[in-house]
C-alpha cells in the first residue's frame, strides 16, 4: 500500500529530480529504481498482459527521460507525472490496437492459499476482478487502480487526474457499483 514518503525521502527525490532535469542519467536511474514497480503495476492492471506491461513501462520511462527538461515541479509528486505519462501510453496502446486484448491466463497467486485448490480459486477470482476492471470506463479504471491497487489517497488521485476530490469519490462510487453489477452478472451466467 502506498504511504506518503517522509520528508527526507521527499527531499531526496526532489534532489534526484532536479539532477535528472539537468540530464544526470545516474539520478534518473535512481528515480527509475524508485518508481518502476509502481508504474509497472499500474500499467499491468490496465492492459492485463505482462509482456505488454513491461514494454509500456519501459516506454513510459523512455518518454519521461526524453521529456525530463519539460517537467515542472508542482504540488504533485514526481510519480504523479509518471502516472500521467503511463496513462497516456495505455490510451495510445489501446488506440493503436484493432482488438482489445483479453487478460492473460497467467495470474500471480497471492501466496496465502494453503492448497493447490485454494491457489487456483484465488487466481480465478483475481482473473474475474481484472476482467471486470477492464470493462470499466477509463476514469473509473484509473480511480479503482490508483485507490485500491496503488493505495493513493483521494486528494492524490484528484491531483493526478486534475479533478476535484469530490468528483473522484463519485467516480469511485459509480465504478464500485458497476463492478458489483458486472461480477454478479458473471456469477449468474456461470
C-alpha positions as CSV (number, residue, x, y, z in Angstrom):
1,X,0.0,0.0,0.0
2,X,1.2,3.5,-0.8
3,X,2.3,5.7,2.0
4,X,3.4,9.3,1.8
5,X,7.2,9.5,1.8
6,X,8.8,11.0,4.8
7,X,10.3,14.5,4.5
8,X,13.7,13.0,4.0
9,X,12.6,10.7,1.2
10,X,10.7,13.5,-0.5
11,X,13.7,15.9,-0.3
12,X,16.0,13.1,-1.6
13,X,13.6,12.6,-4.5
14,X,13.4,16.3,-5.2
15,X,17.2,16.4,-5.4
16,X,17.2,13.5,-7.8
17,X,14.5,15.1,-9.9
18,X,16.5,18.4,-10.0
19,X,19.6,16.5,-11.1
20,X,17.7,14.5,-13.7
21,X,16.2,17.7,-15.2
22,X,19.9,18.6,-15.7
23,X,20.2,15.4,-17.7
24,X,22.0,13.4,-15.0
25,X,21.4,9.9,-16.2
26,X,22.5,8.4,-12.8
27,X,19.9,10.4,-10.9
28,X,17.2,9.4,-13.4
29,X,18.3,5.8,-13.0
30,X,17.7,6.1,-9.2
31,X,14.3,7.6,-9.9
32,X,13.6,4.7,-12.2
33,X,14.5,2.2,-9.5
34,X,12.2,4.1,-7.0
35,X,9.2,4.0,-9.3
36,X,9.4,1.2,-11.8
37,X,7.5,-1.3,-9.8
38,X,4.6,1.0,-9.1
39,X,4.4,2.1,-12.8
40,X,4.5,-1.5,-13.9
41,X,1.7,-2.5,-11.6
42,X,-0.4,0.5,-12.8
43,X,0.2,-0.4,-16.5
44,X,-0.3,-4.2,-15.9
45,X,-3.7,-3.6,-14.3
46,X,-4.7,-1.5,-17.3
47,X,-3.5,-3.9,-20.0
48,X,-3.7,-7.2,-18.2
49,X,-0.7,-8.7,-20.1
50,X,2.8,-9.0,-18.6
51,X,4.7,-8.7,-21.8
52,X,2.8,-5.6,-22.9
53,X,3.0,-4.1,-19.4
54,X,6.8,-4.5,-19.5
55,X,7.1,-2.9,-22.9
56,X,4.8,0.0,-22.0
57,X,6.6,0.6,-18.6
58,X,9.9,0.9,-20.5
59,X,8.3,3.3,-22.9
60,X,7.0,5.4,-20.0
61,X,10.5,5.8,-18.6
62,X,12.0,6.5,-22.1
63,X,9.4,9.1,-22.7
64,X,10.0,10.6,-19.2
65,X,13.7,10.8,-19.9
66,X,13.2,12.4,-23.3
67,X,10.8,15.0,-21.7
68,X,12.5,15.5,-18.4
69,X,13.5,19.0,-19.2
70,X,9.8,19.9,-19.5
71,X,9.0,18.5,-16.1
72,X,7.6,21.2,-13.9
73,X,7.8,20.8,-10.1
74,X,4.3,21.2,-8.7
75,X,2.4,20.2,-5.5
76,X,2.1,16.8,-7.1
77,X,4.9,14.3,-6.6
78,X,7.2,13.1,-9.4
79,X,5.3,9.8,-9.5
80,X,2.1,11.6,-10.5
81,X,3.9,12.9,-13.6
82,X,5.0,9.3,-14.4
83,X,1.4,8.1,-13.8
84,X,0.1,10.7,-16.3
85,X,2.6,9.5,-18.9
86,X,1.7,5.9,-18.2
87,X,-2.0,6.7,-18.5
88,X,-1.4,8.3,-21.9
89,X,0.8,5.4,-23.1
90,X,-2.0,2.9,-22.2
91,X,-4.6,5.1,-24.0
92,X,-2.3,5.1,-27.1
93,X,-1.7,1.4,-26.7
94,X,-5.4,0.6,-27.0
95,X,-5.9,3.2,-29.7
96,X,-3.4,1.5,-31.9
97,X,-4.8,-2.0,-31.4
98,X,-7.7,-3.2,-33.6
99,X,-9.0,-5.5,-30.9
100,X,-8.8,-5.1,-27.2
101,X,-6.6,-7.8,-25.7
102,X,-8.0,-10.2,-23.2
103,X,-6.3,-10.9,-19.9
104,X,-3.6,-13.4,-19.8
105,X,-4.4,-16.7,-18.0
106,X,-1.2,-16.1,-16.1
107,X,-2.2,-14.6,-12.7
108,X,0.1,-14.3,-9.8
109,X,-1.3,-16.1,-6.8
110,X,-1.1,-14.2,-3.5
111,X,0.8,-16.9,-1.8
112,X,-1.7,-17.2,1.0
113,X,-3.5,-20.2,-0.3
114,X,-2.7,-23.3,1.7
115,X,-3.5,-25.8,-1.1
116,X,-3.4,-26.0,-4.9
117,X,-7.2,-25.8,-4.9
118,X,-7.0,-22.6,-2.8
119,X,-4.4,-21.1,-5.1
120,X,-6.4,-21.9,-8.2
121,X,-9.5,-20.3,-6.7
122,X,-7.6,-17.2,-5.7
123,X,-6.1,-17.0,-9.2
124,X,-9.6,-17.4,-10.7
125,X,-11.0,-14.6,-8.5
126,X,-8.1,-12.3,-9.5
127,X,-8.8,-13.0,-13.1
128,X,-12.5,-12.3,-12.7
129,X,-11.7,-9.0,-11.0
130,X,-9.2,-7.9,-13.7
131,X,-11.8,-8.7,-16.4
132,X,-14.4,-6.7,-14.6
133,X,-12.0,-3.7,-14.1
134,X,-11.2,-3.8,-17.8
135,X,-14.9,-3.3,-18.6
136,X,-15.0,0.0,-16.7
137,X,-14.5,3.3,-18.4
138,X,-11.1,5.0,-18.5
139,X,-11.6,7.3,-15.5
140,X,-13.3,4.6,-13.5
141,X,-10.5,2.1,-14.2
142,X,-7.9,4.6,-13.2
143,X,-9.6,5.6,-9.9
144,X,-10.1,1.9,-8.9
145,X,-6.5,1.0,-9.7
146,X,-5.0,4.1,-8.0
147,X,-7.1,3.8,-4.9
148,X,-7.1,0.0,-4.3
149,X,-4.1,-1.4,-6.1
150,X,-1.7,1.6,-5.6
151,X,-3.1,2.8,-2.3
152,X,-3.3,6.5,-3.3
153,X,-5.4,8.8,-1.1
154,X,-8.4,10.7,-2.7
155,X,-6.5,14.0,-2.7
156,X,-3.6,12.4,-4.5
157,X,-5.9,10.8,-7.1
158,X,-7.7,14.2,-7.6
159,X,-4.4,16.0,-8.2
160,X,-3.1,13.3,-10.6
161,X,-6.4,13.3,-12.6
162,X,-6.9,17.0,-12.4
163,X,-10.3,16.6,-10.9
164,X,-11.9,17.7,-7.6
165,X,-11.7,15.3,-4.7
166,X,-15.5,15.0,-4.6
167,X,-15.6,14.1,-8.3
168,X,-13.1,11.3,-7.6
169,X,-15.2,9.9,-4.8
170,X,-18.3,9.9,-7.1
171,X,-16.3,8.2,-9.9
172,X,-15.2,5.6,-7.4
173,X,-18.7,5.0,-6.0
174,X,-20.1,4.5,-9.5
175,X,-17.2,2.3,-10.5
176,X,-17.7,0.1,-7.5
177,X,-21.4,-0.2,-8.3
178,X,-20.6,-1.2,-11.9
179,X,-18.0,-3.7,-10.7
180,X,-20.6,-5.2,-8.3
181,X,-23.1,-5.5,-11.2
182,X,-20.5,-7.0,-13.6
183,X,-19.4,-9.6,-11.1
184,X,-23.0,-10.5,-10.1
185,X,-24.0,-10.9,-13.7
186,X,-21.0,-13.1,-14.4
187,X,-21.8,-15.3,-11.4
188,X,-25.4,-15.8,-12.6
189,X,-24.2,-16.7,-16.1
190,X,-21.7,-19.3,-14.8
